[in-house]
Amino acid sequence: MPDHPARAAALPALIADDAALDRYLGEFQRTAYAMQRTQAGISMADWLATGEDACERCWLHAQRLDVPLVRLPQVSADPATACLLRPEQARRLRVVPLRAAHGLLAVAMEDPSDSDALAAVEFLSGNRVLPLMATARGIREAIARSYDQVEDRETVRLLGLDPGASVDTSESEALRLSREQPVVRIVHGLIADAVARRASDIHLRPGERGTDVLFRIDDELVPVRSLLRALHAAVVSRIKVLGGMNLAEHRRPQDGRTSFTLDDGTRVDLRVSVLPAVFGESVVVRLLDTRESLWNLEQLGLDDTDRRRIDDVMSRSHGMFLATGPTGCGKSTTLYAMLMELRRQRINILTVEDPVEFHIAEIQQMQVNRAAGFTFASAMRNFLRHDPDVIMVGEIRDRETADIAVESALTGHLLLSTLHTNTAATTITRLLDLGVEAYLLRASLLAVISQRLVRLTCPHCREVETVDPHVRAALGVGADEVFHRGHGCSQCEGLGVYKRQAVYEFLVMSPRLRELVVPGAEADTIHRVAVEEGMRPITQAAVALARSGAISLAEAWRVRAD
């Protein structure tokens, strides 16, 4: 950090070109910058006008830290200076060394308050670091220019490809490229980096000028790097080989699956989806790391009352328990946690899933195979002859599966499954809409948990949250209540959130609720009675988390269930 005294409310300086950066280094070397600043400070309004990626957060952060703002790419990185850091170091620290002079090193940073990044750059370069505040997109694009493209051009040269063209490869050429060491290294590095950064998915998005690589971290897509267009086909071919897919097929969607072992011995399951797009094949790789994704009941965030309720459900010899919510809300995670608890008993547990996401010892797991006619419904018809105590069905999608699920729950089996509904009460009306007889549903349904995943506020960059009055009014919080959000730092990938937690409502069927399960039942009435009997709605649960400081009020507003 610059060691001049901070000036309260001083406007941050703007370094808008190479000449301004050279002046800044010269002034700092002569200590004049510590006494007076020749660059005029820039107002927030003027800063916001410099580009669409200029944001209030950057300006306020620069003012608070008393460091200059820098506009990239108007200020270029000297190639010799950029080489002071290896590409993976620059990507991890999200910094770009711009210029070295007089024993000083000007470094563009996404977060100049990151003392660990500052210390690392100082140690690696041997220079005194002068941090400059850059936008996230500016840093990303500067890394692409200074590191990604340099590496990629060398890789293209080694592979004998035309750097200015996209490659439409034959099957034999695709196979050759997939085995080349530079391509293997790129794909291996992406997977290892994604696991290290807790990503759930890797996205490869081909474009006119190149391929953008993004990681989904805590439910947000984070740009990681760009690939030269000439490398796209080679990288996709390598991923196809890993997923056991057809290298010659470029016009139809493909799915694949494999497991991948990292250098430290960590085993990660990969599910691959390839779709034909305008500029090449678009790829998404789902990472299934059991260390991050497979939870036990203690990690679900259940309160004491609901933990007793779920224990009561698991102690039943028969009946149906449903986990509901939108795609990606952790329904399967909840059921897996219950299965891991249930397997401690001396019972036979069978599952049918599409696909099997995690393999659990001591449980017989089957995967849907529609080509062979092995569906949820056909599997369950055969399950009943396989002496099960507990059955887990990946999803109830149609009337046939719903009918067999209810039948299984009524004939001495504990049945667990998922359903896509927004609230616990609408689960009952959804099953009735599917054609399940009301009297059978009354007799079989034990409980429903409807849930969402909320993103926890990063504890390293918490700040007071500014909340819209209409959001406060809609969520029933007072004007004087204080909430917190994360402004983004190196610990949370600049997202302001770190990891996720389930927020839920737990509806347990009671005699009063069973009376409401009739043809034409109204979800609003069921919901109201469930609340009267002690169910806390999802929205209230999320607001309670926001009041505790675990999440922002904006996050509670995002996952509300009306």
N, C-alpha and C positions, 0 to 999 in steps of 0.2 A: 504494500500500500504506500502511496505517497506520504512522506512524513511531515507534511506541512500542516499547520493547525487548521481545523475545520472551521468554515465560515457558515454560520447559521443562515439558512434560506438562500445561500448563494446559488446563482444559476449555474448548472454544469456547463463546462466548455464543450464545444463540438469540434472534433477533428474530422474534416470533411474531405481532405485530399492528402496526397503524399507529402506535399510541401508543408502542410500544417503539422503532420506527424514529425517531420524532420525538425521543424522549429521547436516543437514540444520537447523532443529529446535534447536539443541543444540548450534550451532554457533550463531544463531540469538539471543538466550536467553543470551549468553555471550557477545553480541554486537560485536563479532569478525567479523560477516558477513558484518557489516556495514563498517569495515575497510579493510578487505581483504577477498577474496573469495577463498576457498580451492577447490571448484569444478571448473574444467577447463571449459571455455566457449566452446560452440559447434558451428561450422560453419553451414551456411545454407545447404551446400551440405551434410554434415554429418547428419544433422537433417532430411533432405528429405529421407535419406537412412534408417531411423529408422522404417519406415512403410509406407504403401501406403496411409494412411490417413494424414501423415505429409505434411503440405503445407507451401508455402512461407508466406501466410498471418499470420499464427501462429508465425513463427519465427520472422517476422518483428514486429508484435504486441508485442511479449515478449521483443525484443530489445528496442523498443520505450518506453515501460513502465518500463524496467529494472526489470523484474520478471523472475524467472526460468521457463523453460519448464519442463513439467512432462509427462512421458510416462505411460499411463494406457493401459492395466491392470498390467504391470510389477510392478507398485506401487499400492498396494492394500489399500482399505479403511478399517480401523478398525471398526468392527460392532458397538461397543459402541459409537464411534465418529460419525458414520453415523446417529445414532439415535437422534443426536442433532437437526436434521431437520426432519419434517414430509415428507413423500413421495411427496405429492402435492407441498410442498414448494421447494424441490430439483428440481422437474420437471419444475416448473414455473421459478425459478431463474437459472436453468441449472448449478448447482454447486453440488459438492460432497465433504463433509468434509472427510479428509483422516486421520489425526492424530492430537491429542491434547496433548500438553506437555508444562510445564512451563508457563501456562497461555496463550499459543499461540495455534492457530488453523490453520493448513495447509489445504487449501481448493483448490481443482482443479476447475477451472472455464473456461467456454468457452470464456468469455470476462472479463478479470481482470480489465478493465477500467470502468466497470459498478459500479458506486458509490452506486446506489440504492441497488444492490444485495449485495455489501460488507457491507453496513450499516445494511441490513436486517439480514444477517448471524451473524454479530457481536452482534446485539440486541438479536437474538434468542439464541445464544450460550453463551453469556457473556464472550467470549474470544476475544483476539486481533487476527484479521484475517490476515493470510499471504497468499495472492493469488498466485496460480500457473497456468501457461498457459497450457491448455490441448486442444486436438483436439475435434471437435464437435462429431466425432464418439466415441472417448474415453470417453467423458462425457456421451453420450447416453448409451454406454455399461456398464459403471460404475453404472449409475442409475438403469439399468436393474438388475445388480447383487445385489446392496445394498438395493434396494427398491422394484422394481417390483416383483422379484422372491420371496422375503420374504413375501410380501403381498399375492402373488398368492398361495404359498405353504400353507399359513394359510387358504385361501379361499377353496383350494382343500380339506384340512382336514375337514373344516366345512361342505362341501358338500358330504363328504364320498366317494371321487373319488380316483383313483389310480394316484398319481402324475407323474408316468413315462409312462403313456399310453394315447393315444388319445381315446376319448369315441365315439363309434358309437351307438347313443342313439335310443331307440324306441320312438314312439310318446308320450307315457305316461311319460317316463323318461325325454324326452325333455321338456314336459310341466311342470313337477315338477321342473326341474332345472331353467327354465325361471322365475319361481315365487319365487325362493330363494332370500332372501334379499341381500346376497353378490353379486349375479349376477346382480340383479336390480341396486345395487349401482355402479358396474363397468360401466354398459351401461349408466346410468344416468350421471355419472361423465365424461365419454368420450364426451357425447353430450354437456354437460354444458361447458366443457373445450374447445371444438371445437368452440362453439358460442363465448366464451370470447376471443378466439384468432383469430376471424374473418375467420375461416375456411369455405370453401365452400363445402368440402367433407370430410368424414371419410373413410379411407381404412383399411380393415382387410385382411392381406395377410398371409394365413397359410403356414408354412414351415415345414421342417423335425423336427426341434427342438422346434418350438413354432410359435406364431402368431405375426407378426409385425403390429403395429398400426401406421398409418400415417395420417396426416392432409394435405389437399391441402390449402395452404395459399398464396394468391397473385399468383396463378397459379403454385406454386412449391410444391412438396410433401416434407413434413417435418416429419421425424420419431419422434414419441412421446413416445412410450413405447413398451414393448414386453409382451405377455401373455404366460403362460405355455400352452403347447399343450393340457393338460388335460382340460383346461378351454374353449377351442375354441368352442366345440359343445354347451356348456351352454350359452356362450355369443351370438352365432349365433341364438340359439333358442329364446333368449330374444328379439333380433332384429326382428326375424320372427314374434313373437307374436305382437310386436308393429306395424309391417307392414301388419298384417292380412294375413300372408302367411301360406302355408301348412307345418307343422312341420315334417310330415312323408316323404316329398319329398326331396331327397338329390341328385338325378341324373339329374334333369332338371333345367334350369334357372328359376328364379322367380322374379317378381317385386311386390313391395308393396308401400303403401303410408299411412302416418298418420300425425298427428300434435302432438307436444310435448310442454308442458308448463314447463318452468324452475322455480326455487325457487323464482325468483324475479317477476314472472308473465309474463315474455317474452314468446310469443308463436312462435314456429318455426315449419314450415312444413318440413317433412322428406319424401324423395323419396328413396326407398331401392331397390338395385339390388343384387341378390344372384346368383353366378355362381358356378357350380361344378368344383373343381380343384384337382390336384393330392393329396395334403395333407389335403383336407377338403374343405368346401365351402368358396369361396372368396366373400367378402361383400364390397359394396360401398354404403354409406349413403350420399345422397345429402341434404345439409341444405339450406333451403330457408327462410332466415331471412329478412323480409321486411325492417327492419331498415338499413340493409347494401345493399340490392340488388335492391330495388325499388327506382329509381331516378326520379327527375323531370327534365324538360328541362334545367333549370339553371345548373344542376349538370353534364350535358353531355359534357361540355367543348366546346360548339359551339362559334365561334367568332360572332361579331355583324352582319356581312353580312349573314352568314349562318343561324343565328337565324331568321333574317328577311325572308330568303328563306323558312325555315320550317314553319314559321307563315303563309306565303303565301300559301303553300301547304295545311295547315289545314283550311284555309279560303275557299278552293274550295268546290263546291257542288258535284263534281264528278271527277274521275281520279284515277290513281294508283301510290302509293308511295311504294318503295321497300327498305328494309334494307338488305344489303348483307355482306358476309364475311364468314370466316371459323367457325366451331363449337366453341362455347364459346367466341365469340368476342363481345358479348353484343347487338346483333341484337334485341332480344326480349326486352331487357331493354330500347332501344331507342323507340320501338313501344309502350311499356307501358307508357313511359314518354309522348308521344304524346296523348295517350288515356286519361291520367289524365288531360291533358290540354283541350282536346276536350269535356270531360264530363261536363265542366262548361257551355257549351251551352245547350239549350233545344232541344236535339236531341236524337235519338234512336241509341245506339251503340251495335253491336253484335260481338262476337268473337267466333271462333272455334280453339281450341288449342290441342296439343298433347305432354304433358298434360297441364292442366291449372296450371301455376306455382304460380301466385299470384291472389288472389281474390280482385277485385276492386269494391267498392260500386257504385251503379247506372249504372252498365254495365252488360248486359246479356252475360254470358260466358258459352260456351259449350265445352265438352271434346270429342275428337274422341273415338269411341268405335268400333273397327273393327269387333269384334265378333258379334256385333248387326248390322253390315253393315252401321254404322254411320261414314263416312269418311269425309275428307275435302270437296271433291266434292259433296257428297250427302247433307252435311250440307248447303253448299252454294246454292244449288238448292232450298232448302227450305227457306233459309234466305230471298230470294227476295220476298217471300210472307209474310214476317214478318215486313214489313214497316221499313227497316233500313235506317239510314242516313249514318252511318259509319260502315264498316265491317273490322274486322281484322282477317286474316287467318294466322295461325301459320307458315305455310311453303308451298310454291309452289313446289311440288315434281314431278308432271307429267303433261302431256299435258291436261288431262281433267280438273285438277284444274286450270292450267294456262288459258285455254279457258274460264272457268266460271269466273275467276277473271277479265279478260279483259272485258267480257260481263257485269259484275257488274259495272266496272268502267265507261263503256260507257252508262249505263242506269240510271244515276242519283245517283250514290253512290260513296263515297270516300272510296277506298279500300287500306288497309295497309297490307303488307305481307313481308316475308323474303325469301331469295334465297341463295344458297351456290355458290357464285362466289368470285373470288379474287379481282376484281376491279369493279368499277362502269360501265366501258365501256363493259366489258365482260358480264354484266348482260343482256344487249340488245341482244348480239349474243346468249346467253344461251336461252333466251325466243324464239328467232327465231328457234334455234335448237330443242326446245320442240315442235315446230309446230305452234306457234302463227303466224297468218298472219301479214305481215309487215305493211299493211295499218291499221289494227286494233291496233297494238302496237304504231304506230305513233299517233293515235288519243287518246289513253288512258293513256300512261305513262307520269307522271308529273315530277318525280325526282327519283334519286337513291342515297342513302348514302351507301358507302362501308367503313367498319371500322375494326379496331383492338383494342384490349385492351393492353395498355403499362403499365409496372410496374414502379411506381414513385420511384425515388431514396430516400432512407431514409434520412431525414434531420439531424438525430442525428449522423450518421457515414459517412458523405460525405468525399471523398478524391479524389484527382486528378486521372483521369482515364488514363491508358496506352492504346493507340489505335494502332492497326496494320496499317501500311502505306497503305496497299491495301484497307482497310475499308475506310480510309479517302478519298482515290482516288475515290472509287466506289460511295461514298455518296457526293462527291464534296465539302469536307471541307478542309480548309487550314492546313498545317503542324504546324502552330503556334497557332491554335485554341485550347483552353483548355476545356475539358469536365470532368464531375465528375461521380463517381459511389459510392455506399455504400459498405463498407468493411464488414458489418454485426455487429449487436449489439443486446442487449436484447430488444430494442424497436421494432426491425423488425424481431425477431425470428432468428437472425443470417443470414438473407437472403440478406441484403443490399438494399431491396426494401420494400416500405410500401404503400399499397393500389394501385389502378389502375385507369386509365383514358382512355377515348376513344380517338383515333386518327383516322381521317377519311378523305375521299374525297367526295365532294357533287356535283353531276352532276344534273343540272337542264336542262330539255329539252327546246331547243330553236328552232326557225324555221330552222336554219342552221343544227342543230343536227337531227331534224326530217327528213330532206332530206337524211340523211345518213342511216336511218332505212329502208333498202331494203333487199330482199333476198340475202344472201351471204355477208352481211355487214361485214366490217373488224373492229375488236375491236381497233386496233392500230390507225386507222384513226379517229374513234369516240373519243378516248382518247385525241389525239392531238388537235382536234377541241375544245373539252371541256376545255382543259388547255388554249388554246388561248382565250376562253371566260371567263376565270377567275377561273376555278377549280384548287385547289391546290392538287396535288397528295399526296397519303398517305405517301410515302417515304419522300417527302419534309416537310410535316406536322410533321413527327416524328423527322426529323433532326432539325426543328425549336424548338421543345420541348427540344431536347438535348442541343441546343445552349443556351436555357433559364436556363438550369441546372435542369429541372424537371425530366429528365430521362438521362440515360447514352447513349453514342453513340452506345454501343453494343446493347442496347435495340432497338434503331432505326434501326440498322442493322438486328435485329431479325425479326422485323415486316415489313420490306420493301416489297413492291409489285413491282416486276419487270415487 
